[in-house]
Amino acid sequence: MWGWGWMHGYGGLPIWIGGGIRLVFIAAVVVGIVFVARYFGRQGWRGHVDETALEILQKRYARGEISKEEYEEMKRNLT
């Protein structure tokens, strides 16, 4: 055996390898939390992305709330 100072890691691995594995795991958990927070920050807890003004305008036109002339004028103002 190489002695207790060298072989105290995970399953007989040197300590510095076990510490490296631990750091990689912690970094992966932190990155995962950041991605989840950003995902829900953009989409909200209801699971949909906020609509753009043009999408809202298209839906209003499709539902018949505004006329074609109003739609085209508002579309020109948005673009």
DOGULUM-208573 format. One record per atom (N, C-alpha, C, O, CB): residue number from 1; residue in three letters; atom name; y, x, z. Coordinates in pm, 1 decimal, padded with zeros to 6 digits. Glycine has a CB too. Layout:
NODE / num / residuo / atomo / py / px / pz
NODE / NUM / ALA / CA / Y / X / Z
...
# end
This chain:
NODE / num / residuo / atomo / py / px / pz
NODE / 1 / MET / N / -00119.6 / 00082.9 / 00000.0
NODE / 1 / MET / CA / 00000.0 / 00000.0 / 00000.0
NODE / 1 / MET / C / 00125.5 / 00087.0 / 00000.0
NODE / 1 / MET / O / 00123.3 / 00201.7 / 00044.5
NODE / 1 / MET / CB / 00000.1 / -00094.1 / 00121.3
NODE / 2 / TRP / N / 00232.1 / 00031.6 / -00049.5
NODE / 2 / TRP / CA / 00358.7 / 00103.9 / -00058.9
NODE / 2 / TRP / C / 00440.7 / 00093.2 / 00068.3
NODE / 2 / TRP / O / 00542.1 / 00161.8 / 00081.4
NODE / 2 / TRP / CB / 00439.2 / 00052.4 / -00175.5
NODE / 3 / GLY / N / 00401.3 / 00012.1 / 00158.9
NODE / 3 / GLY / CA / 00475.3 / -00001.7 / 00284.6
NODE / 3 / GLY / C / 00549.3 / -00133.9 / 00290.1
NODE / 3 / GLY / O / 00570.9 / -00200.0 / 00188.5
NODE / 3 / GLY / CB / 00573.6 / 00113.7 / 00302.1
NODE / 4 / TRP / N / 00586.8 / -00169.8 / 00409.3
NODE / 4 / TRP / CA / 00651.9 / -00299.6 / 00430.4
NODE / 4 / TRP / C / 00790.5 / -00308.6 / 00368.0
NODE / 4 / TRP / O / 00831.6 / -00417.4 / 00327.9
NODE / 4 / TRP / CB / 00662.4 / -00327.9 / 00577.6
NODE / 5 / GLY / N / 00862.1 / -00200.7 / 00358.5
NODE / 5 / GLY / CA / 00998.0 / -00205.0 / 00303.7
NODE / 5 / GLY / C / 01002.2 / -00239.4 / 00156.4
NODE / 5 / GLY / O / 01101.2 / -00294.8 / 00108.8
NODE / 5 / GLY / CB / 01065.7 / -00073.6 / 00325.1
NODE / 6 / TRP / N / 00896.1 / -00207.5 / 00083.1
NODE / 6 / TRP / CA / 00896.0 / -00227.5 / -00060.8
NODE / 6 / TRP / C / 00834.6 / -00361.6 / -00101.8
NODE / 6 / TRP / O / 00874.9 / -00418.9 / -00203.0
NODE / 6 / TRP / CB / 00821.7 / -00114.9 / -00127.6
NODE / 7 / MET / N / 00739.0 / -00411.8 / -00026.1
NODE / 7 / MET / CA / 00662.1 / -00526.6 / -00071.6
NODE / 7 / MET / C / 00681.5 / -00650.4 / 00016.9
NODE / 7 / MET / O / 00583.3 / -00706.8 / 00065.2
NODE / 7 / MET / CB / 00515.8 / -00490.3 / -00076.7
NODE / 8 / HIS / N / 00804.2 / -00693.0 / 00038.4
NODE / 8 / HIS / CA / 00828.7 / -00813.5 / 00117.3
NODE / 8 / HIS / C / 00879.7 / -00929.7 / 00032.6
NODE / 8 / HIS / O / 00922.3 / -01030.9 / 00088.3
NODE / 8 / HIS / CB / 00927.9 / -00783.7 / 00227.1
NODE / 9 / GLY / N / 00876.8 / -00918.7 / -00097.2
NODE / 9 / GLY / CA / 00932.6 / -01022.7 / -00183.2
NODE / 9 / GLY / C / 00838.1 / -01141.2 / -00197.5
NODE / 9 / GLY / O / 00751.0 / -01163.1 / -00113.3
NODE / 9 / GLY / CB / 00964.6 / -00965.6 / -00320.1
NODE / 10 / TYR / N / 00856.0 / -01217.5 / -00305.1
NODE / 10 / TYR / CA / 00775.4 / -01336.1 / -00331.6
NODE / 10 / TYR / C / 00640.4 / -01294.3 / -00389.1
NODE / 10 / TYR / O / 00635.5 / -01234.7 / -00496.7
NODE / 10 / TYR / CB / 00848.9 / -01432.2 / -00428.4
NODE / 11 / GLY / N / 00533.1 / -01323.8 / -00321.0
NODE / 11 / GLY / CA / 00399.9 / -01296.9 / -00371.5
NODE / 11 / GLY / C / 00375.3 / -01149.8 / -00401.4
NODE / 11 / GLY / O / 00305.7 / -01118.4 / -00498.0
NODE / 11 / GLY / CB / 00376.1 / -01377.2 / -00494.5
NODE / 12 / GLY / N / 00428.8 / -01060.7 / -00323.6
NODE / 12 / GLY / CA / 00408.0 / -00919.0 / -00343.8
NODE / 12 / GLY / C / 00510.9 / -00853.1 / -00433.9
NODE / 12 / GLY / O / 00498.5 / -00733.9 / -00462.4
NODE / 12 / GLY / CB / 00274.0 / -00897.1 / -00399.3
NODE / 13 / LEU / N / 00613.6 / -00927.0 / -00480.8
NODE / 13 / LEU / CA / 00718.1 / -00868.3 / -00563.4
NODE / 13 / LEU / C / 00817.5 / -00794.0 / -00475.1
NODE / 13 / LEU / O / 00834.6 / -00830.3 / -00358.7
NODE / 13 / LEU / CB / 00789.8 / -00976.7 / -00646.8
NODE / 14 / PRO / N / 00881.5 / -00693.5 / -00526.1
NODE / 14 / PRO / CA / 00984.0 / -00624.9 / -00447.0
NODE / 14 / PRO / C / 01094.7 / -00720.8 / -00405.0
NODE / 14 / PRO / O / 01119.0 / -00821.7 / -00471.2
NODE / 14 / PRO / CB / 01043.3 / -00508.1 / -00526.3
NODE / 15 / ILE / N / 01161.3 / -00688.9 / -00295.2
NODE / 15 / ILE / CA / 01264.2 / -00777.1 / -00238.5
NODE / 15 / ILE / C / 01375.3 / -00804.3 / -00339.0
NODE / 15 / ILE / O / 01421.6 / -00918.0 / -00348.9
NODE / 15 / ILE / CB / 01323.3 / -00715.6 / -00111.1
NODE / 16 / TRP / N / 01419.5 / -00703.4 / -00414.1
NODE / 16 / TRP / CA / 01531.6 / -00724.9 / -00506.6
NODE / 16 / TRP / C / 01496.0 / -00820.8 / -00618.9
NODE / 16 / TRP / O / 01584.2 / -00888.8 / -00671.2
NODE / 16 / TRP / CB / 01576.9 / -00592.8 / -00565.4
NODE / 17 / ILE / N / 01368.6 / -00828.1 / -00657.5
NODE / 17 / ILE / CA / 01328.1 / -00926.1 / -00759.4
NODE / 17 / ILE / C / 01330.5 / -01066.2 / -00699.4
NODE / 17 / ILE / O / 01376.8 / -01160.0 / -00764.2
NODE / 17 / ILE / CB / 01186.4 / -00893.2 / -00815.4
NODE / 18 / GLY / N / 01281.6 / -01081.7 / -00577.0
NODE / 18 / GLY / CA / 01284.9 / -01211.8 / -00510.5
NODE / 18 / GLY / C / 01427.2 / -01260.6 / -00490.0
NODE / 18 / GLY / O / 01456.6 / -01378.7 / -00508.5
NODE / 18 / GLY / CB / 01213.1 / -01204.6 / -00376.8
NODE / 19 / GLY / N / 01516.5 / -01168.1 / -00451.3
NODE / 19 / GLY / CA / 01657.7 / -01204.7 / -00435.9
NODE / 19 / GLY / C / 01719.6 / -01245.2 / -00567.5
NODE / 19 / GLY / O / 01800.9 / -01337.5 / -00572.3
NODE / 19 / GLY / CB / 01736.1 / -01089.8 / -00376.1
NODE / 20 / GLY / N / 01682.1 / -01176.9 / -00674.8
NODE / 20 / GLY / CA / 01733.5 / -01212.0 / -00807.2
NODE / 20 / GLY / C / 01687.2 / -01349.2 / -00851.6
NODE / 20 / GLY / O / 01763.0 / -01426.3 / -00910.5
NODE / 20 / GLY / CB / 01691.0 / -01108.7 / -00909.1
NODE / 21 / ILE / N / 01560.2 / -01378.8 / -00822.1
NODE / 21 / ILE / CA / 01507.4 / -01511.2 / -00854.5
NODE / 21 / ILE / C / 01583.5 / -01618.3 / -00777.8
NODE / 21 / ILE / O / 01616.1 / -01723.3 / -00833.1
NODE / 21 / ILE / CB / 01357.0 / -01519.3 / -00822.6
NODE / 22 / ARG / N / 01611.5 / -01592.3 / -00652.2
NODE / 22 / ARG / CA / 01685.9 / -01686.8 / -00568.8
NODE / 22 / ARG / C / 01826.3 / -01708.3 / -00624.9
NODE / 22 / ARG / O / 01873.1 / -01822.0 / -00630.5
NODE / 22 / ARG / CB / 01693.6 / -01636.4 / -00423.0
NODE / 23 / LEU / N / 01894.6 / -01601.1 / -00666.6
NODE / 23 / LEU / CA / 02029.2 / -01614.6 / -00723.0
NODE / 23 / LEU / C / 02028.0 / -01693.5 / -00854.0
NODE / 23 / LEU / O / 02116.7 / -01775.6 / -00877.6
NODE / 23 / LEU / CB / 02090.7 / -01476.5 / -00746.2
NODE / 24 / VAL / N / 01929.0 / -01669.4 / -00938.4
NODE / 24 / VAL / CA / 01918.1 / -01743.6 / -01064.2
NODE / 24 / VAL / C / 01894.9 / -01891.7 / -01035.2
NODE / 24 / VAL / O / 01953.0 / -01976.9 / -01102.4
NODE / 24 / VAL / CB / 01803.4 / -01686.9 / -01151.9
NODE / 25 / PHE / N / 01812.5 / -01923.5 / -00937.9
NODE / 25 / PHE / CA / 01787.6 / -02062.5 / -00902.4
NODE / 25 / PHE / C / 01914.6 / -02130.5 / -00851.5
NODE / 25 / PHE / O / 01945.9 / -02242.2 / -00892.6
NODE / 25 / PHE / CB / 01677.6 / -02071.0 / -00797.1
NODE / 26 / ILE / N / 01987.0 / -02064.3 / -00763.2
NODE / 26 / ILE / CA / 02111.6 / -02121.7 / -00708.8
NODE / 26 / ILE / C / 02213.4 / -02140.7 / -00821.6
NODE / 26 / ILE / O / 02281.2 / -02243.3 / -00826.8
NODE / 26 / ILE / CB / 02171.2 / -02029.9 / -00596.8
NODE / 27 / ALA / N / 02224.4 / -02043.2 / -00911.3
NODE / 27 / ALA / CA / 02317.7 / -02055.9 / -01023.9
NODE / 27 / ALA / C / 02279.4 / -02173.3 / -01113.1
NODE / 27 / ALA / O / 02367.0 / -02245.4 / -01160.9
NODE / 27 / ALA / CB / 02320.9 / -01925.9 / -01106.2
NODE / 28 / ALA / N / 02149.5 / -02193.7 / -01136.4
NODE / 28 / ALA / CA / 02104.1 / -02306.2 / -01218.8
NODE / 28 / ALA / C / 02137.7 / -02439.2 / -01152.8
NODE / 28 / ALA / O / 02176.7 / -02533.9 / -01221.2
NODE / 28 / ALA / CB / 01952.9 / -02296.9 / -01244.1
NODE / 29 / VAL / N / 02123.3 / -02447.6 / -01021.4
NODE / 29 / VAL / CA / 02156.9 / -02571.1 / -00949.5
NODE / 29 / VAL / C / 02306.8 / -02598.6 / -00960.0
NODE / 29 / VAL / O / 02347.0 / -02712.5 / -00983.8
NODE / 29 / VAL / CB / 02114.0 / -02561.6 / -00800.6
NODE / 30 / VAL / N / 02389.4 / -02496.0 / -00942.6
NODE / 30 / VAL / CA / 02534.8 / -02514.0 / -00950.9
NODE / 30 / VAL / C / 02575.3 / -02556.8 / -01092.2
NODE / 30 / VAL / O / 02656.5 / -02647.9 / -01107.6
NODE / 30 / VAL / CB / 02608.1 / -02383.3 / -00911.3
NODE / 31 / VAL / N / 02520.6 / -02493.1 / -01194.1
NODE / 31 / VAL / CA / 02551.8 / -02530.0 / -01332.5
NODE / 31 / VAL / C / 02507.6 / -02673.8 / -01359.9
NODE / 31 / VAL / O / 02578.8 / -02748.7 / -01426.7
NODE / 31 / VAL / CB / 02483.3 / -02432.6 / -01431.8
NODE / 32 / GLY / N / 02391.9 / -02712.2 / -01309.3
NODE / 32 / GLY / CA / 02345.2 / -02850.1 / -01325.6
NODE / 32 / GLY / C / 02439.0 / -02950.7 / -01262.3
NODE / 32 / GLY / O / 02467.5 / -03055.1 / -01320.9
NODE / 32 / GLY / CB / 02207.5 / -02865.8 / -01266.4
NODE / 33 / ILE / N / 02487.2 / -02919.9 / -01142.7
NODE / 33 / ILE / CA / 02581.1 / -03010.1 / -01074.5
NODE / 33 / ILE / C / 02710.0 / -03021.8 / -01154.6
NODE / 33 / ILE / O / 02764.5 / -03131.4 / -01167.5
NODE / 33 / ILE / CB / 02611.5 / -02959.9 / -00931.0
NODE / 34 / VAL / N / 02759.3 / -02911.4 / -01208.2
NODE / 34 / VAL / CA / 02882.4 / -02915.1 / -01288.9
NODE / 34 / VAL / C / 02862.6 / -03000.6 / -01413.4
NODE / 34 / VAL / O / 02949.6 / -03081.0 / -01446.7
NODE / 34 / VAL / CB / 02925.5 / -02772.3 / -01329.1
NODE / 35 / PHE / N / 02749.7 / -02985.0 / -01483.0
NODE / 35 / PHE / CA / 02724.3 / -03065.7 / -01602.2
NODE / 35 / PHE / C / 02714.3 / -03214.0 / -01568.8
NODE / 35 / PHE / O / 02767.7 / -03297.2 / -01642.2
NODE / 35 / PHE / CB / 02596.5 / -03019.4 / -01670.6
NODE / 36 / VAL / N / 02647.6 / -03248.3 / -01460.8
NODE / 36 / VAL / CA / 02636.1 / -03389.1 / -01421.0
NODE / 36 / VAL / C / 02773.8 / -03445.4 / -01386.5
NODE / 36 / VAL / O / 02806.6 / -03557.4 / -01425.5
NODE / 36 / VAL / CB / 02540.0 / -03404.4 / -01300.3
NODE / 37 / ALA / N / 02853.7 / -03368.7 / -01314.3
NODE / 37 / ALA / CA / 02988.2 / -03415.2 / -01277.3
NODE / 37 / ALA / C / 03074.9 / -03434.7 / -01400.9
NODE / 37 / ALA / O / 03148.2 / -03533.2 / -01409.7
NODE / 37 / ALA / CB / 03055.4 / -03315.6 / -01181.4
NODE / 38 / ARG / N / 03067.6 / -03343.2 / -01495.5
NODE / 38 / ARG / CA / 03146.4 / -03358.4 / -01617.8
NODE / 38 / ARG / C / 03098.4 / -03476.2 / -01701.0
NODE / 38 / ARG / O / 03179.8 / -03547.0 / -01760.2
NODE / 38 / ARG / CB / 03140.5 / -03231.0 / -01700.6
NODE / 39 / TYR / N / 02967.5 / -03498.2 / -01706.6
NODE / 39 / TYR / CA / 02911.7 / -03610.2 / -01782.7
NODE / 39 / TYR / C / 02961.6 / -03742.7 / -01727.4
NODE / 39 / TYR / O / 03010.1 / -03827.7 / -01802.0
NODE / 39 / TYR / CB / 02758.2 / -03606.2 / -01780.2
NODE / 40 / PHE / N / 02949.3 / -03760.0 / -01595.6
NODE / 40 / PHE / CA / 02994.1 / -03885.3 / -01535.8
NODE / 40 / PHE / C / 03146.1 / -03894.3 / -01532.2
NODE / 40 / PHE / O / 03200.7 / -04004.7 / -01530.5
NODE / 40 / PHE / CB / 02937.9 / -03899.5 / -01395.1
NODE / 41 / GLY / N / 03214.8 / -03782.1 / -01531.2
NODE / 41 / GLY / CA / 03360.6 / -03784.0 / -01535.3
NODE / 41 / GLY / C / 03412.8 / -03837.2 / -01666.7
NODE / 41 / GLY / O / 03513.1 / -03908.5 / -01670.2
NODE / 41 / GLY / CB / 03415.3 / -03645.9 / -01511.3
NODE / 42 / ARG / N / 03344.1 / -03802.2 / -01776.3
NODE / 42 / ARG / CA / 03384.8 / -03852.1 / -01908.2
NODE / 42 / ARG / C / 03342.3 / -03995.4 / -01930.0
NODE / 42 / ARG / O / 03418.5 / -04075.0 / -01984.8
NODE / 42 / ARG / CB / 03327.1 / -03765.2 / -02017.6
NODE / 43 / GLN / N / 03221.2 / -04029.9 / -01887.8
NODE / 43 / GLN / CA / 03167.2 / -04160.5 / -01919.6
NODE / 43 / GLN / C / 03184.7 / -04262.9 / -01808.9
NODE / 43 / GLN / O / 03172.2 / -04382.9 / -01833.1
NODE / 43 / GLN / CB / 03023.7 / -04147.8 / -01952.0
NODE / 44 / GLY / N / 03212.8 / -04218.3 / -01690.8
NODE / 44 / GLY / CA / 03222.8 / -04312.0 / -01579.9
NODE / 44 / GLY / C / 03085.1 / -04357.2 / -01536.2
NODE / 44 / GLY / O / 02986.2 / -04329.5 / -01604.0
NODE / 44 / GLY / CB / 03308.3 / -04432.4 / -01618.3
NODE / 45 / TRP / N / 03077.8 / -04424.9 / -01426.0
NODE / 45 / TRP / CA / 02947.9 / -04466.5 / -01371.9
NODE / 45 / TRP / C / 02886.8 / -04581.4 / -01450.7
NODE / 45 / TRP / O / 02767.1 / -04607.5 / -01438.3
NODE / 45 / TRP / CB / 02962.6 / -04506.8 / -01226.4
NODE / 46 / ARG / N / 02966.8 / -04650.7 / -01531.6
NODE / 46 / ARG / CA / 02913.2 / -04761.5 / -01610.3
NODE / 46 / ARG / C / 02841.9 / -04714.4 / -01734.3
NODE / 46 / ARG / O / 02772.7 / -04794.0 / -01797.9
NODE / 46 / ARG / CB / 03023.0 / -04855.9 / -01648.7
NODE / 47 / GLY / N / 02855.6 / -04586.9 / -01772.5
NODE / 47 / GLY / CA / 02778.3 / -04531.6 / -01881.9
NODE / 47 / GLY / C / 02837.8 / -04547.8 / -02020.3
NODE / 47 / GLY / O / 02765.3 / -04535.4 / -02119.0
NODE / 47 / GLY / CB / 02647.4 / -04591.7 / -01881.2
NODE / 48 / HIS / N / 02966.8 / -04574.8 / -02031.5
NODE / 48 / HIS / CA / 03025.1 / -04581.4 / -02164.2
NODE / 48 / HIS / C / 03150.5 / -04495.1 / -02169.6
NODE / 48 / HIS / O / 03219.9 / -04476.6 / -02069.6
NODE / 48 / HIS / CB / 03057.4 / -04727.0 / -02202.6
NODE / 49 / VAL / N / 03177.4 / -04443.4 / -02287.6
NODE / 49 / VAL / CA / 03295.3 / -04361.1 / -02308.5
NODE / 49 / VAL / C / 03413.7 / -04453.8 / -02331.7
NODE / 49 / VAL / O / 03399.5 / -04558.3 / -02395.0
NODE / 49 / VAL / CB / 03275.9 / -04262.8 / -02428.1
NODE / 50 / ASP / N / 03530.5 / -04415.8 / -02280.6
NODE / 50 / ASP / CA / 03650.0 / -04495.9 / -02304.2
NODE / 50 / ASP / C / 03676.0 / -04506.7 / -02453.4
NODE / 50 / ASP / O / 03659.0 / -04410.4 / -02528.2
NODE / 50 / ASP / CB / 03772.0 / -04435.2 / -02232.4
NODE / 51 / GLU / N / 03717.2 / -04625.1 / -02495.2
NODE / 51 / GLU / CA / 03740.5 / -04649.5 / -02636.8
NODE / 51 / GLU / C / 03875.7 / -04593.1 / -02679.2
NODE / 51 / GLU / O / 03970.3 / -04588.0 / -02600.5
NODE / 51 / GLU / CB / 03733.1 / -04799.6 / -02667.5
NODE / 52 / THR / N / 03882.4 / -04551.7 / -02803.2
NODE / 52 / THR / CA / 04010.4 / -04508.0 / -02858.2
NODE / 52 / THR / C / 04090.7 / -04632.0 / -02897.2
NODE / 52 / THR / O / 04037.8 / -04742.8 / -02906.5
NODE / 52 / THR / CB / 03989.9 / -04412.8 / -02981.3
NODE / 53 / ALA / N / 04218.3 / -04609.8 / -02919.3
NODE / 53 / ALA / CA / 04305.6 / -04721.6 / -02958.0
NODE / 53 / ALA / C / 04261.2 / -04781.8 / -03090.8
NODE / 53 / ALA / O / 04267.6 / -04903.2 / -03109.6
NODE / 53 / ALA / CB / 04452.4 / -04675.0 / -02967.6
NODE / 54 / LEU / N / 04216.6 / -04697.3 / -03182.2
NODE / 54 / LEU / CA / 04173.1 / -04747.4 / -03312.8
NODE / 54 / LEU / C / 04047.2 / -04833.1 / -03299.9
NODE / 54 / LEU / O / 04034.0 / -04934.3 / -03368.7
NODE / 54 / LEU / CB / 04147.5 / -04630.5 / -03408.9
NODE / 55 / GLU / N / 03955.4 / -04793.5 / -03212.8
NODE / 55 / GLU / CA / 03834.6 / -04873.5 / -03191.6
NODE / 55 / GLU / C / 03868.8 / -05009.8 / -03131.7
NODE / 55 / GLU / O / 03810.9 / -05111.4 / -03170.2
NODE / 55 / GLU / CB / 03736.3 / -04798.8 / -03100.1
NODE / 56 / ILE / N / 03961.4 / -05011.4 / -03038.7
NODE / 56 / ILE / CA / 04004.5 / -05139.2 / -02979.4
NODE / 56 / ILE / C / 04068.1 / -05227.4 / -03086.1
NODE / 56 / ILE / O / 04041.9 / -05347.6 / -03092.4
NODE / 56 / ILE / CB / 04104.6 / -05115.3 / -02862.8
NODE / 57 / LEU / N / 04152.1 / -05166.3 / -03170.2
NODE / 57 / LEU / CA / 04216.6 / -05240.5 / -03278.6
NODE / 57 / LEU / C / 04114.2 / -05298.0 / -03374.9
NODE / 57 / LEU / O / 04127.0 / -05412.9 / -03417.2
NODE / 57 / LEU / CB / 04314.0 / -05150.6 / -03353.9
NODE / 58 / GLN / N / 04012.5 / -05219.9 / -03410.5
NODE / 58 / GLN / CA / 03907.9 / -05267.8 / -03501.5
NODE / 58 / GLN / C / 03831.0 / -05384.7 / -03440.1
NODE / 58 / GLN / O / 03797.3 / -05480.4 / -03509.9
NODE / 58 / GLN / CB / 03811.1 / -05153.5 / -03536.5
NODE / 59 / LYS / N / 03803.6 / -05377.4 / -03311.7
NODE / 59 / LYS / CA / 03732.7 / -05487.7 / -03245.8
NODE / 59 / LYS / C / 03818.7 / -05613.4 / -03240.3
NODE / 59 / LYS / O / 03768.1 / -05724.0 / -03259.5
NODE / 59 / LYS / CB / 03690.7 / -05447.2 / -03104.3
NODE / 60 / ARG / N / 03947.3 / -05597.3 / -03214.3
NODE / 60 / ARG / CA / 04036.1 / -05714.3 / -03211.1
NODE / 60 / ARG / C / 04042.1 / -05781.6 / -03348.1
NODE / 60 / ARG / O / 04043.3 / -05904.3 / -03357.8
NODE / 60 / ARG / CB / 04178.0 / -05673.4 / -03165.9
NODE / 61 / TYR / N / 04045.9 / -05700.2 / -03454.0
NODE / 61 / TYR / CA / 04047.4 / -05755.1 / -03589.4
NODE / 61 / TYR / C / 03915.1 / -05824.3 / -03620.2
NODE / 61 / TYR / O / 03913.4 / -05932.1 / -03679.5
NODE / 61 / TYR / CB / 04075.0 / -05644.2 / -03692.7
NODE / 62 / ALA / N / 03805.2 / -05762.9 / -03580.2
NODE / 62 / ALA / CA / 03673.0 / -05820.9 / -03605.0
NODE / 62 / ALA / C / 03655.5 / -05953.4 / -03531.6
NODE / 62 / ALA / O / 03588.2 / -06043.3 / -03582.0
NODE / 62 / ALA / CB / 03563.4 / -05723.1 / -03562.7
NODE / 63 / ARG / N / 03714.8 / -05966.6 / -03413.6
NODE / 63 / ARG / CA / 03704.5 / -06093.0 / -03337.6
NODE / 63 / ARG / C / 03802.4 / -06198.8 / -03387.8
NODE / 63 / ARG / O / 03795.9 / -06314.2 / -03345.5
NODE / 63 / ARG / CB / 03729.6 / -06067.3 / -03188.9
NODE / 64 / GLY / N / 03892.8 / -06160.2 / -03477.5
NODE / 64 / GLY / CA / 03987.6 / -06256.4 / -03531.8
NODE / 64 / GLY / C / 04111.2 / -06274.9 / -03446.0
NODE / 64 / GLY / O / 04184.9 / -06371.8 / -03464.3
NODE / 64 / GLY / CB / 03920.7 / -06387.4 / -03549.9
NODE / 65 / GLU / N / 04135.4 / -06184.2 / -03352.9
NODE / 65 / GLU / CA / 04252.3 / -06195.3 / -03264.8
NODE / 65 / GLU / C / 04382.1 / -06160.0 / -03337.4
NODE / 65 / GLU / O / 04489.3 / -06206.7 / -03299.0
NODE / 65 / GLU / CB / 04235.2 / -06104.6 / -03143.2
NODE / 66 / ILE / N / 04372.8 / -06078.2 / -03441.6
NODE / 66 / ILE / CA / 04491.6 / -06039.3 / -03517.1
NODE / 66 / ILE / C / 04462.0 / -06056.3 / -03666.1
NODE / 66 / ILE / O / 04346.7 / -06052.2 / -03709.3
NODE / 66 / ILE / CB / 04533.8 / -05891.7 / -03484.6
NODE / 67 / SER / N / 04569.1 / -06075.5 / -03743.3
NODE / 67 / SER / CA / 04552.4 / -06093.5 / -03888.4
NODE / 67 / SER / C / 04535.6 / -05957.3 / -03956.4
NODE / 67 / SER / O / 04552.4 / -05852.2 / -03894.5
NODE / 67 / SER / CB / 04674.4 / -06169.7 / -03949.1
NODE / 68 / LYS / N / 04501.8 / -05962.7 / -04085.9
NODE / 68 / LYS / CA / 04483.9 / -05839.0 / -04161.3
NODE / 68 / LYS / C / 04613.9 / -05760.7 / -04169.3
NODE / 68 / LYS / O / 04613.1 / -05637.9 / -04160.4
NODE / 68 / LYS / CB / 04432.1 / -05869.1 / -04301.6
NODE / 69 / GLU / N / 04725.6 / -05830.8 / -04186.1
NODE / 69 / GLU / CA / 04854.9 / -05763.3 / -04193.7
NODE / 69 / GLU / C / 04888.6 / -05694.2 / -04061.4
NODE / 69 / GLU / O / 04934.5 / -05580.0 / -04059.7
NODE / 69 / GLU / CB / 04965.4 / -05863.5 / -04230.7
NODE / 70 / GLU / N / 04865.1 / -05765.0 / -03951.3
NODE / 70 / GLU / CA / 04890.4 / -05704.5 / -03819.9
NODE / 70 / GLU / C / 04800.3 / -05582.6 / -03797.9
NODE / 70 / GLU / O / 04843.9 / -05480.0 / -03745.9
NODE / 70 / GLU / CB / 04868.0 / -05808.2 / -03707.3
NODE / 71 / TYR / N / 04673.9 / -05596.3 / -03838.8
NODE / 71 / TYR / CA / 04578.4 / -05486.2 / -03823.4
NODE / 71 / TYR / C / 04626.1 / -05363.2 / -03900.7
NODE / 71 / TYR / O / 04630.0 / -05252.8 / -03846.3
NODE / 71 / TYR / CB / 04437.8 / -05528.8 / -03871.8
NODE / 72 / GLU / N / 04662.1 / -05382.6 / -04026.9
NODE / 72 / GLU / CA / 04701.8 / -05268.7 / -04109.3
NODE / 72 / GLU / C / 04831.9 / -05205.1 / -04059.6
NODE / 72 / GLU / O / 04847.3 / -05083.1 / -04064.0
NODE / 72 / GLU / CB / 04717.5 / -05312.4 / -04254.7
NODE / 73 / GLU / N / 04925.3 / -05288.0 / -04012.3
NODE / 73 / GLU / CA / 05050.1 / -05231.9 / -03958.7
NODE / 73 / GLU / C / 05024.0 / -05151.8 / -03831.3
NODE / 73 / GLU / O / 05077.4 / -05042.1 / -03814.8
NODE / 73 / GLU / CB / 05151.8 / -05344.1 / -03930.3
NODE / 74 / MET / N / 04942.6 / -05205.9 / -03742.2
NODE / 74 / MET / CA / 04911.2 / -05133.6 / -03619.4
NODE / 74 / MET / C / 04831.1 / -05006.7 / -03648.1
NODE / 74 / MET / O / 04848.2 / -04905.1 / -03580.7
NODE / 74 / MET / CB / 04833.6 / -05223.8 / -03523.6
NODE / 75 / LYS / N / 04744.5 / -05013.1 / -03747.6
NODE / 75 / LYS / CA / 04665.9 / -04896.3 / -03785.7
NODE / 75 / LYS / C / 04756.5 / -04785.8 / -03838.9
NODE / 75 / LYS / O / 04737.8 / -04668.5 / -03806.3
NODE / 75 / LYS / CB / 04560.5 / -04934.1 / -03890.8
NODE / 76 / ARG / N / 04855.1 / -04823.5 / -03921.0
NODE / 76 / ARG / CA / 04951.7 / -04724.6 / -03972.3
NODE / 76 / ARG / C / 05028.7 / -04661.3 / -03857.2
NODE / 76 / ARG / O / 05056.5 / -04541.4 / -03860.4
NODE / 76 / ARG / CB / 05050.2 / -04790.4 / -04072.3
NODE / 77 / ASN / N / 05062.9 / -04738.3 / -03757.6
NODE / 77 / ASN / CA / 05137.5 / -04686.1 / -03642.9
NODE / 77 / ASN / C / 05051.8 / -04588.7 / -03561.1
NODE / 77 / ASN / O / 05104.6 / -04495.1 / -03501.1
NODE / 77 / ASN / CB / 05186.0 / -04801.9 / -03553.5
NODE / 78 / LEU / N / 04921.4 / -04610.4 / -03558.7
NODE / 78 / LEU / CA / 04833.0 / -04524.5 / -03479.5
NODE / 78 / LEU / C / 04799.2 / -04393.4 / -03550.3
NODE / 78 / LEU / O / 04778.4 / -04290.7 / -03485.6
NODE / 78 / LEU / CB / 04705.0 / -04598.6 / -03447.0
NODE / 79 / THR / N / 04794.1 / -04397.6 / -03683.1
NODE / 79 / THR / CA / 04751.8 / -04276.3 / -03756.9
NODE / 79 / THR / C / 04867.5 / -04202.2 / -03815.4
NODE / 79 / THR / O / 04848.4 / -04099.0 / -03879.8
NODE / 79 / THR / CB / 04655.9 / -04311.7 / -03867.1
# end
